[in-house]
């Protein structure tokens, strides 16, 4: 149960960062210049962490 919650939170964080990054990208102007690239780099980091969380949950739920 805890594993499913951790995976859901990790995926939700990635989705929120993606939506925020796309919003700033399409908004343009000063907001886009200062935040768009930063948010997309943060998204890559969040995706990496989410993959680690997912693989860890899979490893421990399979009984190894």
PyMOL Python script that loads the backbone (N, CA, C, O; Angstrom):
from pymol import cmd

cmd.read_pdbstr("""\
ATOM      1  N   UNK A   1       0.817  -1.200   0.000  1.00  0.00           N
ATOM      2  CA  UNK A   1       0.000   0.000   0.000  1.00  0.00           C
ATOM      3  C   UNK A   1       0.858   1.262   0.000  1.00  0.00           C
ATOM      4  O   UNK A   1       0.586   2.204  -0.744  1.00  0.00           O
ATOM      5  N   UNK A   2       1.885   1.275   0.829  1.00  0.00           N
ATOM      6  CA  UNK A   2       2.767   2.440   0.894  1.00  0.00           C
ATOM      7  C   UNK A   2       3.484   2.639  -0.441  1.00  0.00           C
ATOM      8  O   UNK A   2       3.724   3.769  -0.868  1.00  0.00           O
ATOM      9  N   UNK A   3       3.819   1.527  -1.091  1.00  0.00           N
ATOM     10  CA  UNK A   3       4.484   1.597  -2.385  1.00  0.00           C
ATOM     11  C   UNK A   3       3.619   2.254  -3.438  1.00  0.00           C
ATOM     12  O   UNK A   3       4.099   3.064  -4.231  1.00  0.00           O
ATOM     13  N   UNK A   4       2.344   1.904  -3.446  1.00  0.00           N
ATOM     14  CA  UNK A   4       1.420   2.494  -4.423  1.00  0.00           C
ATOM     15  C   UNK A   4       1.272   3.994  -4.192  1.00  0.00           C
ATOM     16  O   UNK A   4       1.196   4.771  -5.144  1.00  0.00           O
ATOM     17  N   UNK A   5       1.234   4.392  -2.934  1.00  0.00           N
ATOM     18  CA  UNK A   5       1.125   5.820  -2.613  1.00  0.00           C
ATOM     19  C   UNK A   5       2.389   6.556  -3.045  1.00  0.00           C
ATOM     20  O   UNK A   5       2.311   7.658  -3.589  1.00  0.00           O
ATOM     21  N   UNK A   6       3.548   5.955  -2.806  1.00  0.00           N
ATOM     22  CA  UNK A   6       4.820   6.584  -3.197  1.00  0.00           C
ATOM     23  C   UNK A   6       4.902   6.748  -4.711  1.00  0.00           C
ATOM     24  O   UNK A   6       5.347   7.784  -5.204  1.00  0.00           O
ATOM     25  N   UNK A   7       4.477   5.734  -5.443  1.00  0.00           N
ATOM     26  CA  UNK A   7       4.488   5.819  -6.912  1.00  0.00           C
ATOM     27  C   UNK A   7       3.509   6.890  -7.380  1.00  0.00           C
ATOM     28  O   UNK A   7       3.835   7.674  -8.271  1.00  0.00           O
ATOM     29  N   UNK A   8       2.330   6.934  -6.799  1.00  0.00           N
ATOM     30  CA  UNK A   8       1.338   7.933  -7.194  1.00  0.00           C
ATOM     31  C   UNK A   8       1.839   9.349  -6.925  1.00  0.00           C
ATOM     32  O   UNK A   8       1.649  10.245  -7.748  1.00  0.00           O
ATOM     33  N   UNK A   9       2.472   9.549  -5.786  1.00  0.00           N
ATOM     34  CA  UNK A   9       3.007  10.876  -5.462  1.00  0.00           C
ATOM     35  C   UNK A   9       4.116  11.255  -6.437  1.00  0.00           C
ATOM     36  O   UNK A   9       4.166  12.391  -6.909  1.00  0.00           O
ATOM     37  N   UNK A  10       5.001  10.316  -6.741  1.00  0.00           N
ATOM     38  CA  UNK A  10       6.107  10.596  -7.662  1.00  0.00           C
ATOM     39  C   UNK A  10       5.582  10.974  -9.044  1.00  0.00           C
ATOM     40  O   UNK A  10       6.075  11.920  -9.658  1.00  0.00           O
ATOM     41  N   UNK A  11       4.593  10.246  -9.531  1.00  0.00           N
ATOM     42  CA  UNK A  11       4.023  10.536 -10.852  1.00  0.00           C
ATOM     43  C   UNK A  11       3.275  11.870 -10.829  1.00  0.00           C
ATOM     44  O   UNK A  11       3.342  12.638 -11.789  1.00  0.00           O
ATOM     45  N   UNK A  12       2.574  12.139  -9.751  1.00  0.00           N
ATOM     46  CA  UNK A  12       1.847  13.400  -9.636  1.00  0.00           C
ATOM     47  C   UNK A  12       2.795  14.600  -9.615  1.00  0.00           C
ATOM     48  O   UNK A  12       2.505  15.630 -10.223  1.00  0.00           O
ATOM     49  N   UNK A  13       3.911  14.470  -8.925  1.00  0.00           N
ATOM     50  CA  UNK A  13       4.902  15.555  -8.887  1.00  0.00           C
ATOM     51  C   UNK A  13       5.447  15.817 -10.286  1.00  0.00           C
ATOM     52  O   UNK A  13       5.571  16.970 -10.700  1.00  0.00           O
ATOM     53  N   UNK A  14       5.774  14.754 -11.014  1.00  0.00           N
ATOM     54  CA  UNK A  14       6.286  14.914 -12.380  1.00  0.00           C
ATOM     55  C   UNK A  14       5.232  15.594 -13.259  1.00  0.00           C
ATOM     56  O   UNK A  14       5.555  16.496 -14.032  1.00  0.00           O
ATOM     57  N   UNK A  15       3.980  15.164 -13.140  1.00  0.00           N
ATOM     58  CA  UNK A  15       2.912  15.758 -13.952  1.00  0.00           C
ATOM     59  C   UNK A  15       2.715  17.236 -13.633  1.00  0.00           C
ATOM     60  O   UNK A  15       2.524  18.046 -14.539  1.00  0.00           O
ATOM     61  N   UNK A  16       2.759  17.586 -12.365  1.00  0.00           N
ATOM     62  CA  UNK A  16       2.589  18.995 -11.975  1.00  0.00           C
ATOM     63  C   UNK A  16       3.720  19.865 -12.502  1.00  0.00           C
ATOM     64  O   UNK A  16       3.484  20.973 -12.983  1.00  0.00           O
ATOM     65  N   UNK A  17       4.940  19.367 -12.414  1.00  0.00           N
ATOM     66  CA  UNK A  17       6.081  20.133 -12.924  1.00  0.00           C
ATOM     67  C   UNK A  17       5.984  20.264 -14.438  1.00  0.00           C
ATOM     68  O   UNK A  17       6.306  21.316 -14.990  1.00  0.00           O
ATOM     69  N   UNK A  18       5.541  19.204 -15.114  1.00  0.00           N
ATOM     70  CA  UNK A  18       5.382  19.254 -16.567  1.00  0.00           C
ATOM     71  C   UNK A  18       4.340  20.295 -16.963  1.00  0.00           C
ATOM     72  O   UNK A  18       4.577  21.086 -17.876  1.00  0.00           O
ATOM     73  N   UNK A  19       3.209  20.307 -16.300  1.00  0.00           N
ATOM     74  CA  UNK A  19       2.151  21.272 -16.610  1.00  0.00           C
ATOM     75  C   UNK A  19       2.636  22.699 -16.345  1.00  0.00           C
ATOM     76  O   UNK A  19       2.389  23.600 -17.146  1.00  0.00           O
ATOM     77  N   UNK A  20       3.319  22.898 -15.229  1.00  0.00           N
ATOM     78  CA  UNK A  20       3.835  24.237 -14.922  1.00  0.00           C
ATOM     79  C   UNK A  20       4.865  24.678 -15.957  1.00  0.00           C
ATOM     80  O   UNK A  20       4.871  25.838 -16.371  1.00  0.00           O
ATOM     81  N   UNK A  21       5.728  23.768 -16.373  1.00  0.00           N
ATOM     82  CA  UNK A  21       6.733  24.100 -17.384  1.00  0.00           C
ATOM     83  C   UNK A  21       6.109  24.428 -18.731  1.00  0.00           C
ATOM     84  O   UNK A  21       6.535  25.369 -19.401  1.00  0.00           O
ATOM     85  N   UNK A  22       5.103  23.660 -19.132  1.00  0.00           N
ATOM     86  CA  UNK A  22       4.426  23.943 -20.398  1.00  0.00           C
ATOM     87  C   UNK A  22       3.667  25.266 -20.336  1.00  0.00           C
ATOM     88  O   UNK A  22       3.630  26.015 -21.312  1.00  0.00           O
ATOM     89  N   UNK A  23       3.070  25.546 -19.195  1.00  0.00           N
ATOM     90  CA  UNK A  23       2.357  26.819 -19.033  1.00  0.00           C
ATOM     91  C   UNK A  23       3.308  28.000 -19.204  1.00  0.00           C
ATOM     92  O   UNK A  23       3.000  28.951 -19.922  1.00  0.00           O
ATOM     93  N   UNK A  24       4.459  27.937 -18.543  1.00  0.00           N
ATOM     94  CA  UNK A  24       5.406  29.057 -18.665  1.00  0.00           C
ATOM     95  C   UNK A  24       5.981  29.140 -20.071  1.00  0.00           C
ATOM     96  O   UNK A  24       6.284  30.231 -20.554  1.00  0.00           O
ATOM     97  N   UNK A  25       6.132  28.003 -20.725  1.00  0.00           N
ATOM     98  CA  UNK A  25       6.656  28.000 -22.096  1.00  0.00           C
ATOM     99  C   UNK A  25       5.689  28.713 -23.035  1.00  0.00           C
ATOM    100  O   UNK A  25       6.110  29.525 -23.860  1.00  0.00           O
ATOM    101  N   UNK A  26       4.405  28.417 -22.916  1.00  0.00           N
ATOM    102  CA  UNK A  26       3.420  29.019 -23.800  1.00  0.00           C
ATOM    103  C   UNK A  26       3.037  30.432 -23.399  1.00  0.00           C
ATOM    104  O   UNK A  26       2.555  31.201 -24.230  1.00  0.00           O
ATOM    105  N   UNK A  27       3.244  30.785 -22.140  1.00  0.00           N
ATOM    106  CA  UNK A  27       2.933  32.143 -21.698  1.00  0.00           C
ATOM    107  C   UNK A  27       3.907  33.149 -22.318  1.00  0.00           C
ATOM    108  O   UNK A  27       3.515  34.245 -22.715  1.00  0.00           O
ATOM    109  N   UNK A  28       5.181  32.757 -22.393  1.00  0.00           N
ATOM    110  CA  UNK A  28       6.170  33.618 -23.020  1.00  0.00           C
ATOM    111  C   UNK A  28       6.602  34.767 -22.126  1.00  0.00           C
ATOM    112  O   UNK A  28       6.223  34.837 -20.956  1.00  0.00           O
ATOM    113  N   UNK A  29       7.391  35.657 -22.683  1.00  0.00           N
ATOM    114  CA  UNK A  29       7.834  36.849 -21.966  1.00  0.00           C
ATOM    115  C   UNK A  29       8.890  36.548 -20.913  1.00  0.00           C
ATOM    116  O   UNK A  29       9.645  35.581 -21.021  1.00  0.00           O
ATOM    117  N   UNK A  30       8.926  37.400 -19.890  1.00  0.00           N
ATOM    118  CA  UNK A  30       9.917  37.270 -18.824  1.00  0.00           C
ATOM    119  C   UNK A  30       9.729  35.999 -18.005  1.00  0.00           C
ATOM    120  O   UNK A  30      10.702  35.398 -17.550  1.00  0.00           O
ATOM    121  N   UNK A  31       8.487  35.597 -17.820  1.00  0.00           N
ATOM    122  CA  UNK A  31       8.218  34.376 -17.062  1.00  0.00           C
ATOM    123  C   UNK A  31       8.840  33.181 -17.774  1.00  0.00           C
ATOM    124  O   UNK A  31       9.467  32.332 -17.141  1.00  0.00           O
ATOM    125  N   UNK A  32       8.669  33.118 -19.061  1.00  0.00           N
ATOM    126  CA  UNK A  32       9.223  32.006 -19.832  1.00  0.00           C
ATOM    127  C   UNK A  32      10.745  32.005 -19.783  1.00  0.00           C
ATOM    128  O   UNK A  32      11.367  30.956 -19.622  1.00  0.00           O
ATOM    129  N   UNK A  33      11.334  33.174 -19.922  1.00  0.00           N
ATOM    130  CA  UNK A  33      12.804  33.253 -19.909  1.00  0.00           C
ATOM    131  C   UNK A  33      13.386  32.790 -18.587  1.00  0.00           C
ATOM    132  O   UNK A  33      14.426  32.132 -18.562  1.00  0.00           O
ATOM    133  N   UNK A  34      12.730  33.126 -17.495  1.00  0.00           N
ATOM    134  CA  UNK A  34      13.323  32.816 -16.199  1.00  0.00           C
ATOM    135  C   UNK A  34      12.914  31.455 -15.646  1.00  0.00           C
ATOM    136  O   UNK A  34      13.647  30.893 -14.832  1.00  0.00           O
ATOM    137  N   UNK A  35      11.758  30.899 -16.060  1.00  0.00           N
ATOM    138  CA  UNK A  35      11.270  29.686 -15.421  1.00  0.00           C
ATOM    139  C   UNK A  35      11.156  28.455 -16.317  1.00  0.00           C
ATOM    140  O   UNK A  35      11.279  27.336 -15.821  1.00  0.00           O
ATOM    141  N   UNK A  36      10.929  28.621 -17.596  1.00  0.00           N
ATOM    142  CA  UNK A  36      10.636  27.476 -18.464  1.00  0.00           C
ATOM    143  C   UNK A  36      11.764  26.447 -18.456  1.00  0.00           C
ATOM    144  O   UNK A  36      11.520  25.267 -18.202  1.00  0.00           O
ATOM    145  N   UNK A  37      12.963  26.868 -18.725  1.00  0.00           N
ATOM    146  CA  UNK A  37      14.094  25.940 -18.771  1.00  0.00           C
ATOM    147  C   UNK A  37      14.384  25.348 -17.395  1.00  0.00           C
ATOM    148  O   UNK A  37      14.713  24.167 -17.283  1.00  0.00           O
ATOM    149  N   UNK A  38      14.264  26.152 -16.364  1.00  0.00           N
ATOM    150  CA  UNK A  38      14.499  25.681 -14.996  1.00  0.00           C
ATOM    151  C   UNK A  38      13.482  24.588 -14.615  1.00  0.00           C
ATOM    152  O   UNK A  38      13.844  23.578 -14.011  1.00  0.00           O
ATOM    153  N   UNK A  39      12.221  24.803 -14.973  1.00  0.00           N
ATOM    154  CA  UNK A  39      11.199  23.811 -14.660  1.00  0.00           C
ATOM    155  C   UNK A  39      11.396  22.520 -15.452  1.00  0.00           C
ATOM    156  O   UNK A  39      11.151  21.433 -14.929  1.00  0.00           O
ATOM    157  N   UNK A  40      11.827  22.628 -16.683  1.00  0.00           N
ATOM    158  CA  UNK A  40      12.043  21.418 -17.477  1.00  0.00           C
ATOM    159  C   UNK A  40      13.238  20.616 -16.937  1.00  0.00           C
ATOM    160  O   UNK A  40      13.219  19.385 -16.957  1.00  0.00           O
ATOM    161  N   UNK A  41      14.266  21.307 -16.461  1.00  0.00           N
ATOM    162  CA  UNK A  41      15.383  20.582 -15.828  1.00  0.00           C
ATOM    163  C   UNK A  41      14.931  19.927 -14.525  1.00  0.00           C
ATOM    164  O   UNK A  41      15.350  18.814 -14.209  1.00  0.00           O
ATOM    165  N   UNK A  42      14.087  20.608 -13.779  1.00  0.00           N
ATOM    166  CA  UNK A  42      13.539  20.046 -12.552  1.00  0.00           C
ATOM    167  C   UNK A  42      12.664  18.826 -12.865  1.00  0.00           C
ATOM    168  O   UNK A  42      12.640  17.861 -12.101  1.00  0.00           O
ATOM    169  N   UNK A  43      11.952  18.877 -13.985  1.00  0.00           N
ATOM    170  CA  UNK A  43      11.124  17.744 -14.402  1.00  0.00           C
ATOM    171  C   UNK A  43      11.969  16.517 -14.687  1.00  0.00           C
ATOM    172  O   UNK A  43      11.601  15.404 -14.312  1.00  0.00           O
ATOM    173  N   UNK A  44      13.100  16.714 -15.348  1.00  0.00           N
ATOM    174  CA  UNK A  44      13.996  15.585 -15.633  1.00  0.00           C
ATOM    175  C   UNK A  44      14.485  14.961 -14.335  1.00  0.00           C
ATOM    176  O   UNK A  44      14.528  13.737 -14.215  1.00  0.00           O
ATOM    177  N   UNK A  45      14.851  15.782 -13.368  1.00  0.00           N
ATOM    178  CA  UNK A  45      15.275  15.268 -12.071  1.00  0.00           C
ATOM    179  C   UNK A  45      14.133  14.526 -11.376  1.00  0.00           C
ATOM    180  O   UNK A  45      14.344  13.459 -10.799  1.00  0.00           O
ATOM    181  N   UNK A  46      12.935  15.084 -11.432  1.00  0.00           N
ATOM    182  CA  UNK A  46      11.779  14.431 -10.810  1.00  0.00           C
ATOM    183  C   UNK A  46      11.465  13.110 -11.492  1.00  0.00           C
ATOM    184  O   UNK A  46      11.076  12.150 -10.826  1.00  0.00           O
ATOM    185  N   UNK A  47      11.628  13.044 -12.808  1.00  0.00           N
ATOM    186  CA  UNK A  47      11.405  11.786 -13.524  1.00  0.00           C
ATOM    187  C   UNK A  47      12.424  10.740 -13.102  1.00  0.00           C
ATOM    188  O   UNK A  47      12.079   9.570 -12.937  1.00  0.00           O
ATOM    189  N   UNK A  48      13.659  11.144 -12.928  1.00  0.00           N
ATOM    190  CA  UNK A  48      14.700  10.219 -12.484  1.00  0.00           C
ATOM    191  C   UNK A  48      14.354   9.658 -11.104  1.00  0.00           C
ATOM    192  O   UNK A  48      14.463   8.455 -10.871  1.00  0.00           O
ATOM    193  N   UNK A  49      13.942  10.527 -10.208  1.00  0.00           N
ATOM    194  CA  UNK A  49      13.561  10.090  -8.864  1.00  0.00           C
ATOM    195  C   UNK A  49      12.329   9.179  -8.926  1.00  0.00           C
ATOM    196  O   UNK A  49      12.255   8.184  -8.206  1.00  0.00           O
ATOM    197  N   UNK A  50      11.360   9.522  -9.789  1.00  0.00           N
ATOM    198  CA  UNK A  50      10.168   8.694  -9.929  1.00  0.00           C
ATOM    199  C   UNK A  50      10.518   7.298 -10.439  1.00  0.00           C
ATOM    200  O   UNK A  50       9.939   6.312  -9.984  1.00  0.00           O
ATOM    201  N   UNK A  51      11.448   7.206 -11.370  1.00  0.00           N
ATOM    202  CA  UNK A  51      11.872   5.898 -11.872  1.00  0.00           C
ATOM    203  C   UNK A  51      12.532   5.087 -10.763  1.00  0.00           C
ATOM    204  O   UNK A  51      12.300   3.884 -10.646  1.00  0.00           O
ATOM    205  N   UNK A  52      13.348   5.742  -9.955  1.00  0.00           N
ATOM    206  CA  UNK A  52      13.980   5.041  -8.826  1.00  0.00           C
ATOM    207  C   UNK A  52      12.916   4.552  -7.849  1.00  0.00           C
ATOM    208  O   UNK A  52      12.996   3.423  -7.365  1.00  0.00           O
ATOM    209  N   UNK A  53      11.925   5.384  -7.553  1.00  0.00           N
ATOM    210  CA  UNK A  53      10.845   4.986  -6.642  1.00  0.00           C
ATOM    211  C   UNK A  53      10.072   3.801  -7.224  1.00  0.00           C
ATOM    212  O   UNK A  53       9.800   2.833  -6.514  1.00  0.00           O
ATOM    213  N   UNK A  54       9.720   3.869  -8.491  1.00  0.00           N
ATOM    214  CA  UNK A  54       8.962   2.796  -9.132  1.00  0.00           C
ATOM    215  C   UNK A  54       9.751   1.492  -9.128  1.00  0.00           C
ATOM    216  O   UNK A  54       9.204   0.439  -8.800  1.00  0.00           O
ATOM    217  N   UNK A  55      11.019   1.552  -9.486  1.00  0.00           N
ATOM    218  CA  UNK A  55      11.841   0.335  -9.521  1.00  0.00           C
ATOM    219  C   UNK A  55      12.039  -0.242  -8.121  1.00  0.00           C
ATOM    220  O   UNK A  55      12.067  -1.461  -7.947  1.00  0.00           O
ATOM    221  N   UNK A  56      12.176   0.628  -7.129  1.00  0.00           N
ATOM    222  CA  UNK A  56      12.325   0.153  -5.743  1.00  0.00           C
ATOM    223  C   UNK A  56      11.053  -0.542  -5.265  1.00  0.00           C
ATOM    224  O   UNK A  56      11.115  -1.600  -4.638  1.00  0.00           O
ATOM    225  N   UNK A  57       9.915   0.047  -5.559  1.00  0.00           N
ATOM    226  CA  UNK A  57       8.643  -0.558  -5.166  1.00  0.00           C
ATOM    227  C   UNK A  57       8.467  -1.903  -5.884  1.00  0.00           C
ATOM    228  O   UNK A  57       8.046  -2.882  -5.267  1.00  0.00           O
ATOM    229  N   UNK A  58       8.781  -1.955  -7.156  1.00  0.00           N
ATOM    230  CA  UNK A  58       8.677  -3.220  -7.886  1.00  0.00           C
ATOM    231  C   UNK A  58       9.596  -4.280  -7.283  1.00  0.00           C
ATOM    232  O   UNK A  58       9.201  -5.436  -7.130  1.00  0.00           O
ATOM    233  N   UNK A  59      10.797  -3.893  -6.948  1.00  0.00           N
ATOM    234  CA  UNK A  59      11.761  -4.833  -6.398  1.00  0.00           C
ATOM    235  C   UNK A  59      11.263  -5.437  -5.076  1.00  0.00           C
ATOM    236  O   UNK A  59      11.335  -6.649  -4.871  1.00  0.00           O
ATOM    237  N   UNK A  60      10.765  -4.586  -4.198  1.00  0.00           N
ATOM    238  CA  UNK A  60      10.350  -5.068  -2.881  1.00  0.00           C
ATOM    239  C   UNK A  60       8.977  -5.742  -2.872  1.00  0.00           C
ATOM    240  O   UNK A  60       8.693  -6.537  -1.976  1.00  0.00           O
ATOM    241  N   UNK A  61       8.131  -5.443  -3.840  1.00  0.00           N
ATOM    242  CA  UNK A  61       6.818  -6.085  -3.873  1.00  0.00           C
ATOM    243  C   UNK A  61       6.865  -7.445  -4.559  1.00  0.00           C
ATOM    244  O   UNK A  61       5.915  -8.219  -4.443  1.00  0.00           O
ATOM    245  N   UNK A  62       7.931  -7.751  -5.261  1.00  0.00           N
ATOM    246  CA  UNK A  62       8.044  -9.056  -5.907  1.00  0.00           C
ATOM    247  C   UNK A  62       8.634 -10.101  -4.984  1.00  0.00           C
ATOM    248  O   UNK A  62       8.770 -11.259  -5.379  1.00  0.00           O
ATOM    249  N   UNK A  63       8.989  -9.723  -3.761  1.00  0.00           N
ATOM    250  CA  UNK A  63       9.438 -10.676  -2.771  1.00  0.00           C
ATOM    251  C   UNK A  63      10.916 -11.024  -2.807  1.00  0.00           C
ATOM    252  O   UNK A  63      11.319 -12.074  -2.308  1.00  0.00           O
ATOM    253  N   UNK A  64      11.709 -10.170  -3.381  1.00  0.00           N
ATOM    254  CA  UNK A  64      13.166 -10.437  -3.427  1.00  0.00           C
ATOM    255  C   UNK A  64      13.826 -10.094  -2.137  1.00  0.00           C
ATOM    256  O   UNK A  64      15.039 -10.255  -2.003  1.00  0.00           O
TER     257      UNK A  64
END
""", "prot")
cmd.dss("prot")
cmd.show_as("cartoon", "prot")
cmd.util.cbc("prot")
cmd.orient("prot")
